Amino acid sequence: MDGRADNKGTKGNKGGRPSKADELKLIERLTPMEDEALEQLRKGVKSGDFRFLSLYMSYMYGKPKESVKLEGSINIPISKWSEDE
């Protein structure tokens, strides 16, 4: 036995996405800084700093799809079924 029998769990969304109300409060707090943030982004892009360019391109055009190259082989035996057997 692994000891989980007495685990009552937790209520609420402890580790998940914040509630919409919390998200709206954060947006309200950050809105006055919007002009300054955009100005700093503009300065960073003009300076040629890759981090600012990457951030700008990600928001303007979206991130490119990531691809993963998988190599290897899988051997699966195939049985032939027939009515003669």
CNS distance restraints for C-alpha pairs under 8 A (distance, minus, plus):
assign (resid   3 and name CA) (resid   7 and name CA) 7.88 0.50 0.50
assign (resid  10 and name CA) (resid  14 and name CA) 7.67 0.50 0.50
assign (resid  13 and name CA) (resid  17 and name CA) 7.54 0.50 0.50
assign (resid  18 and name CA) (resid  22 and name CA) 6.25 0.50 0.50
assign (resid  18 and name CA) (resid  23 and name CA) 6.66 0.50 0.50
assign (resid  19 and name CA) (resid  23 and name CA) 6.37 0.50 0.50
assign (resid  20 and name CA) (resid  24 and name CA) 6.16 0.50 0.50
assign (resid  21 and name CA) (resid  25 and name CA) 6.26 0.50 0.50
assign (resid  22 and name CA) (resid  26 and name CA) 6.31 0.50 0.50
assign (resid  23 and name CA) (resid  27 and name CA) 6.30 0.50 0.50
assign (resid  24 and name CA) (resid  28 and name CA) 6.20 0.50 0.50
assign (resid  25 and name CA) (resid  29 and name CA) 6.33 0.50 0.50
assign (resid  26 and name CA) (resid  30 and name CA) 6.20 0.50 0.50
assign (resid  27 and name CA) (resid  31 and name CA) 5.95 0.50 0.50
assign (resid  28 and name CA) (resid  32 and name CA) 7.84 0.50 0.50
assign (resid  30 and name CA) (resid  34 and name CA) 6.73 0.50 0.50
assign (resid  33 and name CA) (resid  37 and name CA) 6.07 0.50 0.50
assign (resid  34 and name CA) (resid  38 and name CA) 6.18 0.50 0.50
assign (resid  35 and name CA) (resid  39 and name CA) 6.19 0.50 0.50
assign (resid  36 and name CA) (resid  40 and name CA) 6.20 0.50 0.50
assign (resid  37 and name CA) (resid  41 and name CA) 6.19 0.50 0.50
assign (resid  38 and name CA) (resid  42 and name CA) 6.06 0.50 0.50
assign (resid  39 and name CA) (resid  43 and name CA) 6.22 0.50 0.50
assign (resid  40 and name CA) (resid  44 and name CA) 6.13 0.50 0.50
assign (resid  41 and name CA) (resid  45 and name CA) 6.14 0.50 0.50
assign (resid  41 and name CA) (resid  52 and name CA) 6.32 0.50 0.50
assign (resid  41 and name CA) (resid  56 and name CA) 7.69 0.50 0.50
assign (resid  42 and name CA) (resid  46 and name CA) 6.19 0.50 0.50
assign (resid  43 and name CA) (resid  47 and name CA) 6.14 0.50 0.50
assign (resid  44 and name CA) (resid  48 and name CA) 6.51 0.50 0.50
assign (resid  44 and name CA) (resid  49 and name CA) 5.81 0.50 0.50
assign (resid  44 and name CA) (resid  52 and name CA) 5.40 0.50 0.50
assign (resid  44 and name CA) (resid  53 and name CA) 7.56 0.50 0.50
assign (resid  45 and name CA) (resid  49 and name CA) 6.15 0.50 0.50
assign (resid  45 and name CA) (resid  50 and name CA) 7.78 0.50 0.50
assign (resid  45 and name CA) (resid  52 and name CA) 5.33 0.50 0.50
assign (resid  45 and name CA) (resid  53 and name CA) 5.32 0.50 0.50
assign (resid  45 and name CA) (resid  56 and name CA) 7.67 0.50 0.50
assign (resid  48 and name CA) (resid  52 and name CA) 7.69 0.50 0.50
assign (resid  48 and name CA) (resid  53 and name CA) 7.01 0.50 0.50
assign (resid  49 and name CA) (resid  53 and name CA) 6.40 0.50 0.50
assign (resid  50 and name CA) (resid  54 and name CA) 5.91 0.50 0.50
assign (resid  51 and name CA) (resid  55 and name CA) 6.20 0.50 0.50
assign (resid  52 and name CA) (resid  56 and name CA) 6.04 0.50 0.50
assign (resid  53 and name CA) (resid  57 and name CA) 6.06 0.50 0.50
assign (resid  54 and name CA) (resid  58 and name CA) 6.03 0.50 0.50
assign (resid  55 and name CA) (resid  59 and name CA) 6.36 0.50 0.50
assign (resid  56 and name CA) (resid  60 and name CA) 6.06 0.50 0.50
assign (resid  57 and name CA) (resid  61 and name CA) 5.63 0.50 0.50
assign (resid  57 and name CA) (resid  62 and name CA) 6.85 0.50 0.50
assign (resid  57 and name CA) (resid  63 and name CA) 7.72 0.50 0.50
assign (resid  58 and name CA) (resid  62 and name CA) 4.50 0.50 0.50
assign (resid  58 and name CA) (resid  63 and name CA) 5.00 0.50 0.50
assign (resid  59 and name CA) (resid  63 and name CA) 7.82 0.50 0.50
assign (resid  81 and name CA) (resid  85 and name CA) 7.92 0.50 0.50
